[in-house]
Amino acid sequence: MDSFKKYPVAVLSAFTIWFLVIAFWASRAPTAFTGTPPLFAAFLPFEWNVVYLIVYGPIIVMLCSLVIWLLIADGNRDAHNFPILQDRHTVAKLMATSFVLISALCSVLSLQYFVILAPKEMCASRPHFEFLWTYISGTTRIAHCMSGTDAINAKAPYYIEPQIFQSWGHVLWPLLTMYFLARAWRAWNAALRKV
């Protein structure tokens, strides 16, 4: 907790990258994922599984990127205070790399929504980019389409109605993440020039 108070931007960036790596790994190896997300899992009214990671992970990452931007815009520029990173160029490269990595991993995780998830009866044909312009009527459970995921699918969430909004959300969340991190980078760069 001390390191978060001293370096909230760096710690939140590292946590976001860690979360995205775990979420992507779990999306590709769903039966190997048996963990629960730290901190907030005890407060969830449902059992968290890999389908939830794919559906809600990009939203969580977008919110983390918003917090990173707000922290930097509020004057928290902790990276130039790291004792081992006194060189401004090294700090700038490190933060740029982490921001690009967060944006890329968020995009890849959102892509899994179209590549891996679908209603059970549509699992044979993938990917499902047509969800961006077609509508699934009725209450439909989201299924992870890899083999051996029946137990996971039994506890998976349902598509929101209308489902097309959820699909466009998976285009929007990575774009918002990139936007917030680009704004954070600009604020960070401007502050580093003044130091």
C-alpha positions as CSV (number, residue, x, y, z in Angstrom):
1,M,0.0,0.0,0.0
2,D,2.9,2.3,0.6
3,S,4.1,2.0,-2.9
4,F,0.7,2.9,-4.2
5,K,0.6,6.1,-2.1
6,K,4.1,7.1,-3.4
7,Y,3.7,6.0,-7.0
8,P,0.0,5.6,-7.8
9,V,0.4,6.0,-11.6
10,A,3.1,3.5,-11.9
11,V,1.4,1.0,-9.6
12,L,-2.0,1.3,-11.4
13,S,-0.3,0.9,-14.7
14,A,1.5,-2.2,-13.6
15,F,-1.7,-3.6,-12.1
16,T,-3.6,-2.9,-15.3
17,I,-0.9,-4.7,-17.4
18,W,-1.0,-7.6,-14.9
19,F,-4.8,-7.8,-15.1
20,L,-4.8,-7.7,-18.9
21,V,-2.1,-10.5,-19.2
22,I,-4.1,-12.7,-16.8
23,A,-7.4,-11.9,-18.6
24,F,-5.9,-12.7,-22.1
25,W,-4.2,-15.9,-20.8
26,A,-7.5,-17.0,-19.2
27,S,-9.5,-16.2,-22.4
28,R,-7.2,-18.6,-24.4
29,A,-7.0,-21.2,-21.7
30,P,-10.4,-21.0,-20.0
31,T,-10.3,-24.3,-18.1
32,A,-6.9,-23.5,-16.6
33,F,-8.2,-20.2,-15.0
34,T,-9.4,-21.0,-11.5
35,G,-8.5,-17.8,-9.8
36,T,-10.7,-14.8,-8.8
37,P,-9.7,-11.2,-9.3
38,P,-8.2,-9.6,-6.3
39,L,-9.7,-6.9,-4.2
40,F,-13.3,-6.8,-5.6
41,A,-14.1,-10.5,-6.0
42,A,-15.6,-10.8,-2.5
43,F,-18.1,-8.0,-3.4
44,L,-19.4,-9.6,-6.6
45,P,-22.9,-11.2,-6.4
46,F,-21.9,-13.9,-8.9
47,E,-19.1,-16.3,-9.6
48,W,-16.4,-14.6,-11.7
49,N,-15.2,-16.7,-14.6
50,V,-13.3,-16.1,-17.9
51,V,-16.4,-15.0,-19.8
52,Y,-16.8,-12.1,-17.3
53,L,-13.1,-11.3,-17.8
54,I,-13.6,-11.0,-21.5
55,V,-16.9,-9.1,-21.3
56,Y,-16.1,-6.7,-18.4
57,G,-12.3,-6.6,-18.5
58,P,-12.0,-3.9,-21.2
59,I,-14.4,-1.7,-19.2
60,I,-12.2,-2.2,-16.1
61,V,-9.1,-1.3,-18.1
62,M,-10.8,1.8,-19.6
63,L,-11.7,3.0,-16.1
64,C,-8.1,2.4,-14.9
65,S,-6.8,4.4,-17.8
66,L,-9.3,7.2,-16.9
67,V,-7.9,7.2,-13.3
68,I,-4.4,7.3,-14.6
69,W,-5.2,10.3,-16.7
70,L,-7.0,12.0,-13.8
71,L,-4.1,11.3,-11.4
72,I,-1.6,12.9,-13.9
73,A,-3.9,15.8,-14.7
74,D,-4.3,16.4,-11.0
75,G,-0.6,16.9,-10.6
76,N,0.6,13.4,-9.7
77,R,3.7,12.8,-11.8
78,D,5.3,10.2,-9.6
79,A,7.6,8.6,-12.2
80,H,10.2,11.3,-12.1
81,N,10.5,10.7,-8.3
82,F,11.7,7.0,-8.7
83,P,15.1,6.9,-7.1
84,I,16.4,4.4,-9.7
85,L,14.9,6.4,-12.7
86,Q,16.4,9.9,-12.5
87,D,16.8,10.2,-16.2
88,R,13.7,11.9,-17.7
89,H,14.1,10.1,-21.0
90,T,14.1,6.7,-19.4
91,V,11.0,7.6,-17.4
92,A,9.3,8.9,-20.5
93,K,10.1,5.7,-22.5
94,L,9.0,3.5,-19.6
95,M,5.6,5.2,-19.3
96,A,5.1,5.4,-23.0
97,T,5.8,1.6,-23.3
98,S,3.4,0.8,-20.5
99,F,0.7,3.0,-22.0
100,V,1.1,1.4,-25.4
101,L,1.1,-2.1,-23.9
102,I,-2.1,-1.3,-22.0
103,S,-3.8,0.0,-25.1
104,A,-2.7,-3.0,-27.2
105,L,-3.7,-5.6,-24.6
106,C,-7.1,-4.0,-24.1
107,S,-7.7,-4.1,-27.9
108,V,-6.7,-7.8,-28.0
109,L,-8.9,-8.6,-25.0
110,S,-11.9,-6.8,-26.7
111,L,-11.2,-8.8,-29.9
112,Q,-11.7,-12.0,-27.9
113,Y,-15.4,-11.0,-27.5
114,F,-15.9,-11.5,-31.2
115,V,-13.4,-14.4,-31.7
116,I,-14.2,-16.6,-28.7
117,L,-17.6,-15.7,-27.4
118,A,-21.0,-16.4,-29.0
119,P,-24.4,-17.9,-28.3
120,K,-23.9,-21.6,-27.8
121,E,-25.7,-22.5,-31.1
122,M,-23.4,-20.2,-33.0
123,C,-20.1,-21.5,-31.7
124,A,-19.4,-23.6,-34.8
125,S,-18.9,-20.5,-36.9
126,R,-16.5,-17.9,-35.7
127,P,-15.5,-15.0,-35.5
128,H,-18.7,-13.0,-35.0
129,F,-18.0,-9.5,-36.2
130,E,-21.5,-9.5,-37.6
131,F,-22.7,-8.8,-34.0
132,L,-21.8,-5.2,-34.8
133,W,-24.7,-4.9,-37.3
134,T,-27.0,-7.8,-36.5
135,Y,-29.3,-8.2,-33.5
136,I,-29.8,-11.3,-31.4
137,S,-33.3,-11.3,-30.1
138,G,-34.4,-12.7,-26.7
139,T,-32.4,-13.5,-23.6
140,T,-29.3,-15.3,-24.7
141,R,-26.4,-16.6,-22.5
142,I,-22.9,-15.8,-23.7
143,A,-20.9,-19.0,-24.3
144,H,-17.1,-19.5,-24.4
145,C,-16.7,-21.5,-27.6
146,M,-13.6,-23.5,-26.8
147,S,-13.9,-27.1,-25.9
148,G,-14.4,-28.2,-22.3
149,T,-16.1,-25.0,-21.2
150,D,-19.6,-26.3,-20.4
151,A,-19.2,-25.7,-16.6
152,I,-18.0,-22.2,-17.3
153,N,-20.8,-21.5,-19.8
154,A,-23.4,-22.6,-17.2
155,K,-22.4,-19.6,-15.0
156,A,-21.7,-17.1,-17.8
157,P,-23.6,-13.8,-18.1
158,Y,-26.3,-13.1,-20.6
159,Y,-26.0,-10.6,-23.5
160,I,-27.5,-7.2,-22.6
161,E,-30.5,-6.1,-24.6
162,P,-30.0,-4.9,-27.3
163,Q,-26.9,-6.9,-27.8
164,I,-25.6,-4.7,-30.6
165,F,-24.7,-2.0,-28.0
166,Q,-22.5,-4.5,-26.1
167,S,-20.7,-5.4,-29.3
168,W,-20.0,-1.7,-30.1
169,G,-18.9,-1.3,-26.6
170,H,-16.0,-3.7,-27.3
171,V,-15.0,-1.3,-30.1
172,L,-15.4,1.7,-27.9
173,W,-13.6,0.5,-24.7
174,P,-10.2,0.1,-26.3
175,L,-10.6,3.5,-28.2
176,L,-11.5,5.3,-24.9
177,T,-8.5,3.5,-23.2
178,M,-6.2,4.8,-25.9
179,Y,-7.7,8.3,-25.7
180,F,-7.3,8.6,-21.9
181,L,-3.8,7.2,-22.0
182,A,-2.9,9.6,-24.8
183,R,-4.2,12.5,-22.7
184,A,-2.3,11.2,-19.7
185,W,0.9,11.0,-21.8
186,R,0.5,14.6,-23.0
187,A,0.0,15.8,-19.5
188,W,2.9,13.7,-18.3
189,N,5.2,15.0,-21.0
190,A,4.2,18.6,-20.4
191,A,5.0,18.2,-16.7
192,L,8.4,16.5,-17.4
193,R,9.4,19.4,-19.6
194,K,8.8,21.8,-16.7
195,V,10.8,19.8,-14.2
